[in-house]
Protein backbone atom coordinates (compact mmCIF):
# COMPACT_ATOMS: atom_id res chain seq x y z
CA UNK A 1 0.00 0.00 0.00
CA UNK A 2 1.29 3.40 -0.94
CA UNK A 3 1.42 5.88 1.93
CA UNK A 4 3.08 9.12 0.86
CA UNK A 5 3.38 12.10 3.12
CA UNK A 6 -0.01 13.67 3.64
CA UNK A 7 1.25 17.22 3.46
CA UNK A 8 3.79 17.19 0.65
CA UNK A 9 3.73 16.09 -2.98
CA UNK A 10 4.76 12.46 -3.59
CA UNK A 11 8.40 11.68 -4.20
CA UNK A 12 9.50 10.34 -7.59
CA UNK A 13 12.79 8.98 -6.25
CA UNK A 14 13.69 5.63 -7.74
CA UNK A 15 11.67 6.01 -10.96
CA UNK A 16 11.68 8.33 -13.94
CA UNK A 17 9.02 11.01 -13.62
CA UNK A 18 6.82 11.33 -16.72
CA UNK A 19 6.68 14.60 -18.59
CA UNK A 20 4.31 17.04 -16.90
CA UNK A 21 1.09 17.78 -18.80
CA UNK A 22 -0.02 21.36 -19.28
CA UNK A 23 -3.35 20.81 -17.54
CA UNK A 24 -4.55 18.57 -14.72
CA UNK A 25 -8.22 18.11 -13.84
CA UNK A 26 -8.63 16.98 -10.23
CA UNK A 27 -11.99 15.22 -9.88
CA UNK A 28 -12.96 13.78 -6.45
CA UNK A 29 -15.30 10.80 -6.73
CA UNK A 30 -17.50 9.12 -4.13
CA UNK A 31 -20.18 6.70 -5.35
CA UNK A 32 -20.67 8.49 -8.69
CA UNK A 33 -21.18 5.47 -10.96
CA UNK A 34 -24.49 6.85 -12.27
CA UNK A 35 -22.96 10.03 -13.60
CA UNK A 36 -19.47 8.86 -14.64
CA UNK A 37 -20.38 7.65 -18.19
CA UNK A 38 -21.78 11.08 -19.07
CA UNK A 39 -18.86 12.84 -17.38
CA UNK A 40 -16.33 10.75 -19.32
CA UNK A 41 -18.09 11.50 -22.60
CA UNK A 42 -17.98 15.23 -21.92
CA UNK A 43 -14.32 15.02 -20.88
CA UNK A 44 -13.57 13.26 -24.16
CA UNK A 45 -15.12 16.20 -26.01
CA UNK A 46 -13.11 18.58 -23.82
CA UNK A 47 -9.84 16.86 -24.71
CA UNK A 48 -10.66 17.25 -28.38
CA UNK A 49 -11.48 20.94 -27.89
CA UNK A 50 -8.22 21.70 -26.06
CA UNK A 51 -5.06 21.25 -28.12
CA UNK A 52 -2.89 20.42 -25.15
CA UNK A 53 -1.80 17.57 -22.90
CA UNK A 54 -4.34 16.84 -20.15
CA UNK A 55 -4.17 14.66 -17.06
CA UNK A 56 -7.53 13.54 -15.68
CA UNK A 57 -6.79 12.80 -12.03
CA UNK A 58 -9.74 11.04 -10.42
CA UNK A 59 -9.46 10.73 -6.62
CA UNK A 60 -11.72 7.93 -5.40
CA UNK A 61 -12.80 8.73 -1.86
CA UNK A 62 -13.74 5.24 -0.73
CA UNK A 63 -16.52 4.55 -3.24
CA UNK A 64 -18.62 1.42 -2.61
CA UNK A 65 -20.14 1.19 -6.07
CA UNK A 66 -18.34 0.39 -9.33
CA UNK A 67 -16.95 3.91 -9.83
CA UNK A 68 -13.33 2.70 -9.82
CA UNK A 69 -14.04 -0.10 -12.28
CA UNK A 70 -15.66 2.35 -14.70
CA UNK A 71 -12.68 4.71 -14.46
CA UNK A 72 -10.10 1.97 -15.01
CA UNK A 73 -12.02 0.72 -18.05
CA UNK A 74 -12.26 4.25 -19.43
CA UNK A 75 -8.47 4.58 -19.58
CA UNK A 76 -8.53 2.51 -22.77
CA UNK A 77 -10.45 5.17 -24.69
CA UNK A 78 -9.58 8.40 -22.86
CA UNK A 79 -5.81 8.93 -22.64
CA UNK A 80 -4.45 10.61 -19.54
CA UNK A 81 -6.79 9.10 -16.93
CA UNK A 82 -5.16 8.43 -13.59
CA UNK A 83 -7.06 6.92 -10.66
CA UNK A 84 -5.91 7.65 -7.13
CA UNK A 85 -7.73 5.39 -4.66
CA UNK A 86 -7.88 6.41 -1.01
CA UNK A 87 -7.98 3.64 1.57
CA UNK A 88 -11.40 4.75 2.88
CA UNK A 89 -13.83 7.66 2.78
CA UNK A 90 -11.88 10.60 4.21
CA UNK A 91 -14.19 13.37 2.95
CA UNK A 92 -14.06 15.80 0.06
CA UNK A 93 -11.47 18.18 1.54
CA UNK A 94 -8.86 15.40 2.05
CA UNK A 95 -9.69 13.98 -1.39
CA UNK A 96 -9.09 17.35 -3.06
CA UNK A 97 -5.92 17.74 -0.99
CA UNK A 98 -4.68 14.38 -2.31
CA UNK A 99 -5.43 15.52 -5.84
CA UNK A 100 -3.52 18.78 -5.39
CA UNK A 101 -0.53 16.89 -3.97
CA UNK A 102 -0.39 14.51 -6.93
CA UNK A 103 -1.39 16.83 -9.79
CA UNK A 104 1.47 17.37 -12.25
CA UNK A 105 -0.06 19.98 -14.56
CA UNK A 106 1.20 23.50 -15.04
CA UNK A 107 -2.38 24.51 -14.29
CA UNK A 108 -4.80 22.57 -12.11
CA UNK A 109 -8.60 22.68 -12.31
CA UNK A 110 -10.90 21.37 -9.59
CA UNK A 111 -14.08 19.82 -10.98
CA UNK A 112 -16.90 17.99 -9.20
CA UNK A 113 -17.97 14.69 -10.73
CA UNK A 114 -21.70 15.49 -10.53
CA UNK A 115 -21.52 17.84 -13.57
CA UNK A 116 -23.11 20.78 -11.75
CA UNK A 117 -20.02 22.69 -12.87
CA UNK A 118 -19.91 22.40 -16.70
CA UNK A 119 -16.58 21.13 -18.12
CA UNK A 120 -17.38 23.08 -21.30
CA UNK A 121 -16.31 26.28 -19.48
CA UNK A 122 -12.76 25.02 -19.04
CA UNK A 123 -11.38 26.33 -22.38
CA UNK A 124 -12.36 29.86 -21.36
CA UNK A 125 -10.68 29.36 -17.99
CA UNK A 126 -7.50 28.12 -19.67
CA UNK A 127 -7.51 31.13 -22.00
CA UNK A 128 -7.49 33.54 -19.02
CA UNK A 129 -4.69 31.54 -17.38
CA UNK A 130 -2.60 31.78 -20.54
CA UNK A 131 -3.11 35.55 -20.44
CA UNK A 132 -1.46 35.68 -17.01
CA UNK A 133 -4.08 34.93 -14.34
CA UNK A 134 -2.89 32.66 -11.52
CA UNK A 135 -6.43 31.86 -10.41
CA UNK A 136 -9.57 31.72 -12.53
CA UNK A 137 -12.48 31.67 -10.09
CA UNK A 138 -15.93 30.52 -11.18
CA UNK A 139 -18.75 32.44 -9.46
CA UNK A 140 -22.26 31.02 -9.48
CA UNK A 141 -24.75 33.38 -11.04
CA UNK A 142 -27.62 30.95 -10.46
CA UNK A 143 -27.80 27.69 -8.48
CA UNK A 144 -30.29 25.41 -10.24
CA UNK A 145 -31.56 22.39 -8.34
CA UNK A 146 -30.89 23.83 -4.87
CA UNK A 147 -33.62 24.66 -2.36
CA UNK A 148 -34.35 28.17 -1.14
CA UNK A 149 -33.17 27.18 2.34
CA UNK A 150 -29.81 25.94 1.10
CA UNK A 151 -29.21 29.05 -1.02
CA UNK A 152 -30.19 31.34 1.87
CA UNK A 153 -28.08 29.59 4.49
CA UNK A 154 -25.07 29.44 2.12
CA UNK A 155 -25.35 33.17 1.43
CA UNK A 156 -25.66 33.93 5.16
CA UNK A 157 -22.62 31.77 5.96
CA UNK A 158 -20.38 33.46 3.40
CA UNK A 159 -21.36 36.89 4.67
CA UNK A 160 -20.77 35.84 8.28
CA UNK A 161 -17.34 34.34 7.69
CA UNK A 162 -16.27 37.35 5.62
CA UNK A 163 -17.10 39.63 8.56
CA UNK A 164 -14.94 37.65 10.98
CA UNK A 165 -12.17 36.26 8.76
CA UNK A 166 -8.91 38.00 7.92
CA UNK A 167 -8.96 36.45 4.42
CA UNK A 168 -12.32 37.23 2.76
CA UNK A 169 -13.81 34.29 0.87
CA UNK A 170 -15.52 35.14 -2.43
CA UNK A 171 -19.30 34.82 -2.15
CA UNK A 172 -21.19 32.23 -4.25
CA UNK A 173 -18.08 30.29 -5.21
CA UNK A 174 -17.24 26.63 -4.79
CA UNK A 175 -14.24 24.48 -5.60
CA UNK A 176 -14.61 24.96 -9.37
CA UNK A 177 -11.55 27.01 -10.28
CA UNK A 178 -8.26 26.98 -12.17
CA UNK A 179 -4.98 27.48 -10.31
CA UNK A 180 -1.50 27.97 -11.66
CA UNK A 181 1.35 25.71 -10.61
CA UNK A 182 2.80 28.29 -8.22
CA UNK A 183 -0.61 28.69 -6.57
CA UNK A 184 -0.96 24.92 -6.10
CA UNK A 185 2.57 24.70 -4.72
CA UNK A 186 1.75 27.44 -2.21
CA UNK A 187 -1.38 25.63 -1.05
CA UNK A 188 0.55 22.36 -0.72
CA UNK A 189 2.94 24.08 1.68
CA UNK A 190 0.19 24.83 4.20
CA UNK A 191 0.65 22.27 6.98
CA UNK A 192 -2.69 22.13 8.79
CA UNK A 193 -4.60 18.84 9.06
CA UNK A 194 -8.07 20.42 9.43
CA UNK A 195 -8.33 21.81 5.95
CA UNK A 196 -11.06 24.24 4.90
CA UNK A 197 -9.89 24.63 1.32
CA UNK A 198 -12.03 27.61 0.29
CA UNK A 199 -10.43 29.58 3.10
CA UNK A 200 -6.96 28.31 2.21
CA UNK A 201 -7.45 29.33 -1.42
CA UNK A 202 -8.46 32.82 -0.30
CA UNK A 203 -5.58 33.07 2.18
CA UNK A 204 -2.97 32.23 -0.51
CA UNK A 205 -4.32 34.95 -2.80
CA UNK A 206 -2.57 35.39 -6.18
CA UNK A 207 -3.85 37.45 -9.17
CA UNK A 208 -7.41 36.32 -9.81
CA UNK A 209 -9.94 36.56 -12.62
CA UNK A 210 -13.59 35.89 -11.78
CA UNK A 211 -16.05 34.47 -14.32
CA UNK A 212 -19.77 34.04 -13.74
CA UNK A 213 -21.75 30.98 -14.81
CA UNK A 214 -25.10 29.29 -14.28
CA UNK A 215 -24.73 26.19 -12.16
CA UNK A 216 -26.58 23.15 -13.45
CA UNK A 217 -28.67 20.78 -11.30
CA UNK A 218 -27.09 17.49 -10.34
CA UNK A 219 -27.24 15.15 -13.34
CA UNK A 220 -27.72 11.85 -11.47
CA UNK A 221 -27.31 10.22 -8.09
CA UNK A 222 -27.70 11.81 -4.67
CA UNK A 223 -25.81 14.68 -3.09
CA UNK A 224 -23.32 13.68 -0.40
CA UNK A 225 -23.87 16.94 1.50
CA UNK A 226 -26.70 16.90 4.03
CA UNK A 227 -27.33 19.81 6.36
CA UNK A 228 -25.38 18.20 9.21
CA UNK A 229 -22.26 17.89 7.03
CA UNK A 230 -22.72 21.45 5.78
CA UNK A 231 -22.93 22.71 9.37
CA UNK A 232 -19.75 20.80 10.21
CA UNK A 233 -18.00 22.34 7.19
CA UNK A 234 -19.19 25.79 8.23
CA UNK A 235 -17.79 25.31 11.73
CA UNK A 236 -14.51 24.14 10.21
CA UNK A 237 -14.34 27.32 8.17
CA UNK A 238 -15.16 29.64 11.05
CA UNK A 239 -12.75 28.08 13.55
CA UNK A 240 -9.95 27.60 10.99
CA UNK A 241 -9.76 31.21 9.86
CA UNK A 242 -10.83 33.37 12.76
CA UNK A 243 -10.49 33.64 16.54
CA UNK A 244 -13.15 36.33 16.75
CA UNK A 245 -15.77 33.87 18.07
CA UNK A 246 -13.55 33.48 21.14
CA UNK A 247 -13.53 37.24 21.56
CA UNK A 248 -17.32 37.31 21.21
CA UNK A 249 -17.49 34.67 23.94
CA UNK A 250 -15.30 36.87 26.14
CA UNK A 251 -17.57 39.86 25.54
CA UNK A 252 -20.66 37.76 26.34
CA UNK A 253 -19.01 36.55 29.54
CA UNK A 254 -18.14 40.09 30.61
CA UNK A 255 -21.64 41.31 29.79
CA UNK A 256 -23.25 38.43 31.69
CA UNK A 257 -20.96 38.93 34.69
CA UNK A 258 -21.67 42.68 34.73
CA UNK A 259 -25.41 42.13 34.46
CA UNK A 260 -25.32 39.50 37.20
CA UNK A 261 -23.28 41.74 39.48
CA UNK A 262 -25.60 44.70 39.01
CA UNK A 263 -28.64 42.53 39.57
CA UNK A 264 -27.12 41.07 42.75
CA UNK A 265 -26.27 44.53 44.06
CA UNK A 266 -29.83 45.67 43.36
CA UNK A 267 -31.27 42.71 45.26
CA UNK A 268 -29.05 43.43 48.29
CA UNK A 269 -29.96 47.12 48.22
CA UNK A 270 -33.62 46.28 47.83
CA UNK A 271 -33.50 43.87 50.80
CA UNK A 272 -31.82 46.50 52.99
CA UNK A 273 -34.31 49.21 52.11
CA UNK A 274 -37.55 47.32 51.64
CA UNK A 275 -36.90 44.08 53.47
CA UNK A 276 -36.75 40.54 52.13
CA UNK A 277 -39.70 39.52 50.02
CA UNK A 278 -40.62 36.12 48.59
CA UNK A 279 -41.51 37.22 45.02
CA UNK A 280 -38.71 36.93 42.45
CA UNK A 281 -38.28 33.18 42.26
CA UNK A 282 -39.32 32.96 38.59
CA UNK A 283 -37.06 35.80 37.51
CA UNK A 284 -34.14 34.25 39.39
CA UNK A 285 -34.64 30.91 37.61
CA UNK A 286 -34.79 32.72 34.26
CA UNK A 287 -31.54 34.57 34.97
CA UNK A 288 -29.76 31.40 36.11
CA UNK A 289 -30.92 29.56 33.00
CA UNK A 290 -29.77 32.42 30.77
CA UNK A 291 -26.33 32.61 32.35
CA UNK A 292 -25.94 28.82 32.26
CA UNK A 293 -26.77 28.85 28.55
CA UNK A 294 -24.10 31.47 27.89
CA UNK A 295 -21.56 29.46 29.87
CA UNK A 296 -22.30 26.25 27.99
CA UNK A 297 -22.16 28.11 24.67
CA UNK A 298 -18.76 29.58 25.49
CA UNK A 299 -17.41 26.27 26.78
CA UNK A 300 -18.62 24.50 23.63
CA UNK A 301 -17.02 27.14 21.42
CA UNK A 302 -13.77 26.86 23.32
CA UNK A 303 -14.01 23.08 22.95
CA UNK A 304 -14.18 23.43 19.15
CA UNK A 305 -10.86 25.25 19.11
CA UNK A 306 -9.26 22.89 21.64
CA UNK A 307 -10.47 19.92 19.59
CA UNK A 308 -8.77 21.27 16.49
CA UNK A 309 -5.56 21.81 18.44
CA UNK A 310 -5.81 18.19 19.63
CA UNK A 311 -6.25 16.88 16.08
CA UNK A 312 -3.34 18.96 14.82
CA UNK A 313 -0.98 17.73 17.53
CA UNK A 314 -1.60 14.07 16.61
CA UNK A 315 -0.06 14.75 13.17
CA UNK A 316 -2.07 12.04 11.45
CA UNK A 317 -2.00 12.08 7.63
CA UNK A 318 -4.86 13.84 5.90
CA UNK A 319 -5.38 10.81 3.65
CA UNK A 320 -3.90 7.38 2.89
CA UNK A 321 -3.52 6.06 -0.64
CA UNK A 322 -4.50 2.46 -1.29
CA UNK A 323 -3.58 2.42 -4.98
CA UNK A 324 -2.33 4.75 -7.69
CA UNK A 325 -2.98 3.53 -11.23
CA UNK A 326 -0.08 5.64 -12.49
CA UNK A 327 2.47 3.52 -10.62
CA UNK A 328 1.62 0.56 -12.89
CA UNK A 329 1.61 2.62 -16.08
CA UNK A 330 4.97 4.36 -16.44
CA UNK A 331 4.36 5.12 -20.13
CA UNK A 332 0.95 6.78 -19.57
CA UNK A 333 2.17 10.22 -20.53
CA UNK A 334 3.96 8.98 -23.62
CA UNK A 335 0.65 7.52 -24.78
CA UNK A 336 -1.05 10.76 -23.84
CA UNK A 337 1.35 12.86 -25.92
CA UNK A 338 1.07 10.52 -28.91
CA UNK A 339 -2.74 10.63 -28.72
CA UNK A 340 -2.77 14.41 -28.54
CA UNK A 341 -0.32 14.67 -31.43
CA UNK A 342 -2.61 12.45 -33.52
CA UNK A 343 -5.55 14.68 -32.60
CA UNK A 344 -3.65 17.82 -33.62
CA UNK A 345 -2.89 16.32 -37.03
C-alpha positions as CSV (number, residue, x, y, z in Angstrom):
1,X,0.0,0.0,0.0
2,X,1.3,3.4,-0.9
3,X,1.4,5.9,1.9
4,X,3.1,9.1,0.9
5,X,3.4,12.1,3.1
6,X,0.0,13.7,3.6
7,X,1.3,17.2,3.5
8,X,3.8,17.2,0.7
9,X,3.7,16.1,-3.0
10,X,4.8,12.5,-3.6
11,X,8.4,11.7,-4.2
12,X,9.5,10.3,-7.6
13,X,12.8,9.0,-6.2
14,X,13.7,5.6,-7.7
15,X,11.7,6.0,-11.0
16,X,11.7,8.3,-13.9
17,X,9.0,11.0,-13.6
18,X,6.8,11.3,-16.7
19,X,6.7,14.6,-18.6
20,X,4.3,17.0,-16.9
21,X,1.1,17.8,-18.8
22,X,0.0,21.4,-19.3
23,X,-3.3,20.8,-17.5
24,X,-4.5,18.6,-14.7
25,X,-8.2,18.1,-13.8
26,X,-8.6,17.0,-10.2
27,X,-12.0,15.2,-9.9
28,X,-13.0,13.8,-6.4
29,X,-15.3,10.8,-6.7
30,X,-17.5,9.1,-4.1
31,X,-20.2,6.7,-5.4
32,X,-20.7,8.5,-8.7
33,X,-21.2,5.5,-11.0
34,X,-24.5,6.8,-12.3
35,X,-23.0,10.0,-13.6
36,X,-19.5,8.9,-14.6
37,X,-20.4,7.7,-18.2
38,X,-21.8,11.1,-19.1
39,X,-18.9,12.8,-17.4
40,X,-16.3,10.8,-19.3
41,X,-18.1,11.5,-22.6
42,X,-18.0,15.2,-21.9
43,X,-14.3,15.0,-20.9
44,X,-13.6,13.3,-24.2
45,X,-15.1,16.2,-26.0
46,X,-13.1,18.6,-23.8
47,X,-9.8,16.9,-24.7
48,X,-10.7,17.2,-28.4
49,X,-11.5,20.9,-27.9
50,X,-8.2,21.7,-26.1
51,X,-5.1,21.3,-28.1
52,X,-2.9,20.4,-25.1
53,X,-1.8,17.6,-22.9
54,X,-4.3,16.8,-20.2
55,X,-4.2,14.7,-17.1
56,X,-7.5,13.5,-15.7
57,X,-6.8,12.8,-12.0
58,X,-9.7,11.0,-10.4
59,X,-9.5,10.7,-6.6
60,X,-11.7,7.9,-5.4
61,X,-12.8,8.7,-1.9
62,X,-13.7,5.2,-0.7
63,X,-16.5,4.5,-3.2
64,X,-18.6,1.4,-2.6
65,X,-20.1,1.2,-6.1
66,X,-18.3,0.4,-9.3
67,X,-17.0,3.9,-9.8
68,X,-13.3,2.7,-9.8
69,X,-14.0,-0.1,-12.3
70,X,-15.7,2.3,-14.7
71,X,-12.7,4.7,-14.5
72,X,-10.1,2.0,-15.0
73,X,-12.0,0.7,-18.0
74,X,-12.3,4.3,-19.4
75,X,-8.5,4.6,-19.6
76,X,-8.5,2.5,-22.8
77,X,-10.4,5.2,-24.7
78,X,-9.6,8.4,-22.9
79,X,-5.8,8.9,-22.6
80,X,-4.5,10.6,-19.5
81,X,-6.8,9.1,-16.9
82,X,-5.2,8.4,-13.6
83,X,-7.1,6.9,-10.7
84,X,-5.9,7.7,-7.1
85,X,-7.7,5.4,-4.7
86,X,-7.9,6.4,-1.0
87,X,-8.0,3.6,1.6
88,X,-11.4,4.7,2.9
89,X,-13.8,7.7,2.8
90,X,-11.9,10.6,4.2
91,X,-14.2,13.4,2.9
92,X,-14.1,15.8,0.1
93,X,-11.5,18.2,1.5
94,X,-8.9,15.4,2.1
95,X,-9.7,14.0,-1.4
96,X,-9.1,17.3,-3.1
97,X,-5.9,17.7,-1.0
98,X,-4.7,14.4,-2.3
99,X,-5.4,15.5,-5.8
100,X,-3.5,18.8,-5.4
101,X,-0.5,16.9,-4.0
102,X,-0.4,14.5,-6.9
103,X,-1.4,16.8,-9.8
104,X,1.5,17.4,-12.3
105,X,-0.1,20.0,-14.6
106,X,1.2,23.5,-15.0
107,X,-2.4,24.5,-14.3
108,X,-4.8,22.6,-12.1
109,X,-8.6,22.7,-12.3
110,X,-10.9,21.4,-9.6
111,X,-14.1,19.8,-11.0
112,X,-16.9,18.0,-9.2
113,X,-18.0,14.7,-10.7
114,X,-21.7,15.5,-10.5
115,X,-21.5,17.8,-13.6
116,X,-23.1,20.8,-11.7
117,X,-20.0,22.7,-12.9
118,X,-19.9,22.4,-16.7
119,X,-16.6,21.1,-18.1
120,X,-17.4,23.1,-21.3
121,X,-16.3,26.3,-19.5
122,X,-12.8,25.0,-19.0
123,X,-11.4,26.3,-22.4
124,X,-12.4,29.9,-21.4
125,X,-10.7,29.4,-18.0
126,X,-7.5,28.1,-19.7
127,X,-7.5,31.1,-22.0
128,X,-7.5,33.5,-19.0
129,X,-4.7,31.5,-17.4
130,X,-2.6,31.8,-20.5
131,X,-3.1,35.5,-20.4
132,X,-1.5,35.7,-17.0
133,X,-4.1,34.9,-14.3
134,X,-2.9,32.7,-11.5
135,X,-6.4,31.9,-10.4
136,X,-9.6,31.7,-12.5
137,X,-12.5,31.7,-10.1
138,X,-15.9,30.5,-11.2
139,X,-18.7,32.4,-9.5
140,X,-22.3,31.0,-9.5
141,X,-24.7,33.4,-11.0
142,X,-27.6,30.9,-10.5
143,X,-27.8,27.7,-8.5
144,X,-30.3,25.4,-10.2
145,X,-31.6,22.4,-8.3
146,X,-30.9,23.8,-4.9
147,X,-33.6,24.7,-2.4
148,X,-34.3,28.2,-1.1
149,X,-33.2,27.2,2.3
150,X,-29.8,25.9,1.1
151,X,-29.2,29.0,-1.0
152,X,-30.2,31.3,1.9
153,X,-28.1,29.6,4.5
154,X,-25.1,29.4,2.1
155,X,-25.3,33.2,1.4
156,X,-25.7,33.9,5.2
157,X,-22.6,31.8,6.0
158,X,-20.4,33.5,3.4
159,X,-21.4,36.9,4.7
160,X,-20.8,35.8,8.3
161,X,-17.3,34.3,7.7
162,X,-16.3,37.4,5.6
163,X,-17.1,39.6,8.6
164,X,-14.9,37.7,11.0
165,X,-12.2,36.3,8.8
166,X,-8.9,38.0,7.9
167,X,-9.0,36.4,4.4
168,X,-12.3,37.2,2.8
169,X,-13.8,34.3,0.9
170,X,-15.5,35.1,-2.4
171,X,-19.3,34.8,-2.1
172,X,-21.2,32.2,-4.2
173,X,-18.1,30.3,-5.2
174,X,-17.2,26.6,-4.8
175,X,-14.2,24.5,-5.6
176,X,-14.6,25.0,-9.4
177,X,-11.5,27.0,-10.3
178,X,-8.3,27.0,-12.2
179,X,-5.0,27.5,-10.3
180,X,-1.5,28.0,-11.7
181,X,1.4,25.7,-10.6
182,X,2.8,28.3,-8.2
183,X,-0.6,28.7,-6.6
184,X,-1.0,24.9,-6.1
185,X,2.6,24.7,-4.7
186,X,1.8,27.4,-2.2
187,X,-1.4,25.6,-1.1
188,X,0.5,22.4,-0.7
189,X,2.9,24.1,1.7
190,X,0.2,24.8,4.2
191,X,0.6,22.3,7.0
192,X,-2.7,22.1,8.8
193,X,-4.6,18.8,9.1
194,X,-8.1,20.4,9.4
195,X,-8.3,21.8,5.9
196,X,-11.1,24.2,4.9
197,X,-9.9,24.6,1.3
198,X,-12.0,27.6,0.3
199,X,-10.4,29.6,3.1
200,X,-7.0,28.3,2.2
201,X,-7.4,29.3,-1.4
202,X,-8.5,32.8,-0.3
203,X,-5.6,33.1,2.2
204,X,-3.0,32.2,-0.5
205,X,-4.3,34.9,-2.8
206,X,-2.6,35.4,-6.2
207,X,-3.8,37.5,-9.2
208,X,-7.4,36.3,-9.8
209,X,-9.9,36.6,-12.6
210,X,-13.6,35.9,-11.8
211,X,-16.0,34.5,-14.3
212,X,-19.8,34.0,-13.7
213,X,-21.8,31.0,-14.8
214,X,-25.1,29.3,-14.3
215,X,-24.7,26.2,-12.2
216,X,-26.6,23.1,-13.5
217,X,-28.7,20.8,-11.3
218,X,-27.1,17.5,-10.3
219,X,-27.2,15.2,-13.3
220,X,-27.7,11.9,-11.5
221,X,-27.3,10.2,-8.1
222,X,-27.7,11.8,-4.7
223,X,-25.8,14.7,-3.1
224,X,-23.3,13.7,-0.4
225,X,-23.9,16.9,1.5
226,X,-26.7,16.9,4.0
227,X,-27.3,19.8,6.4
228,X,-25.4,18.2,9.2
229,X,-22.3,17.9,7.0
230,X,-22.7,21.4,5.8
231,X,-22.9,22.7,9.4
232,X,-19.8,20.8,10.2
233,X,-18.0,22.3,7.2
234,X,-19.2,25.8,8.2
235,X,-17.8,25.3,11.7
236,X,-14.5,24.1,10.2
237,X,-14.3,27.3,8.2
238,X,-15.2,29.6,11.1
239,X,-12.8,28.1,13.5
240,X,-10.0,27.6,11.0
241,X,-9.8,31.2,9.9
242,X,-10.8,33.4,12.8
243,X,-10.5,33.6,16.5
244,X,-13.2,36.3,16.7
245,X,-15.8,33.9,18.1
246,X,-13.5,33.5,21.1
247,X,-13.5,37.2,21.6
248,X,-17.3,37.3,21.2
249,X,-17.5,34.7,23.9
250,X,-15.3,36.9,26.1
251,X,-17.6,39.9,25.5
252,X,-20.7,37.8,26.3
253,X,-19.0,36.6,29.5
254,X,-18.1,40.1,30.6
255,X,-21.6,41.3,29.8
256,X,-23.3,38.4,31.7
257,X,-21.0,38.9,34.7
258,X,-21.7,42.7,34.7
259,X,-25.4,42.1,34.5
260,X,-25.3,39.5,37.2
261,X,-23.3,41.7,39.5
262,X,-25.6,44.7,39.0
263,X,-28.6,42.5,39.6
264,X,-27.1,41.1,42.8
265,X,-26.3,44.5,44.1
266,X,-29.8,45.7,43.4
267,X,-31.3,42.7,45.3
268,X,-29.1,43.4,48.3
269,X,-30.0,47.1,48.2
270,X,-33.6,46.3,47.8
271,X,-33.5,43.9,50.8
272,X,-31.8,46.5,53.0
273,X,-34.3,49.2,52.1
274,X,-37.6,47.3,51.6
275,X,-36.9,44.1,53.5
276,X,-36.7,40.5,52.1
277,X,-39.7,39.5,50.0
278,X,-40.6,36.1,48.6
279,X,-41.5,37.2,45.0
280,X,-38.7,36.9,42.4
281,X,-38.3,33.2,42.3
282,X,-39.3,33.0,38.6
283,X,-37.1,35.8,37.5
284,X,-34.1,34.2,39.4
285,X,-34.6,30.9,37.6
286,X,-34.8,32.7,34.3
287,X,-31.5,34.6,35.0
288,X,-29.8,31.4,36.1
289,X,-30.9,29.6,33.0
290,X,-29.8,32.4,30.8
291,X,-26.3,32.6,32.3
292,X,-25.9,28.8,32.3
293,X,-26.8,28.8,28.5
294,X,-24.1,31.5,27.9
295,X,-21.6,29.5,29.9
296,X,-22.3,26.2,28.0
297,X,-22.2,28.1,24.7
298,X,-18.8,29.6,25.5
299,X,-17.4,26.3,26.8
300,X,-18.6,24.5,23.6
301,X,-17.0,27.1,21.4
302,X,-13.8,26.9,23.3
303,X,-14.0,23.1,22.9
304,X,-14.2,23.4,19.2
305,X,-10.9,25.2,19.1
306,X,-9.3,22.9,21.6
307,X,-10.5,19.9,19.6
308,X,-8.8,21.3,16.5
309,X,-5.6,21.8,18.4
310,X,-5.8,18.2,19.6
311,X,-6.2,16.9,16.1
312,X,-3.3,19.0,14.8
313,X,-1.0,17.7,17.5
314,X,-1.6,14.1,16.6
315,X,-0.1,14.8,13.2
316,X,-2.1,12.0,11.4
317,X,-2.0,12.1,7.6
318,X,-4.9,13.8,5.9
319,X,-5.4,10.8,3.6
320,X,-3.9,7.4,2.9
321,X,-3.5,6.1,-0.6
322,X,-4.5,2.5,-1.3
323,X,-3.6,2.4,-5.0
324,X,-2.3,4.7,-7.7
325,X,-3.0,3.5,-11.2
326,X,-0.1,5.6,-12.5
327,X,2.5,3.5,-10.6
328,X,1.6,0.6,-12.9
329,X,1.6,2.6,-16.1
330,X,5.0,4.4,-16.4
331,X,4.4,5.1,-20.1
332,X,1.0,6.8,-19.6
333,X,2.2,10.2,-20.5
334,X,4.0,9.0,-23.6
335,X,0.6,7.5,-24.8
336,X,-1.1,10.8,-23.8
337,X,1.3,12.9,-25.9
338,X,1.1,10.5,-28.9
339,X,-2.7,10.6,-28.7
340,X,-2.8,14.4,-28.5
341,X,-0.3,14.7,-31.4
342,X,-2.6,12.5,-33.5
343,X,-5.5,14.7,-32.6
344,X,-3.7,17.8,-33.6
345,X,-2.9,16.3,-37.0
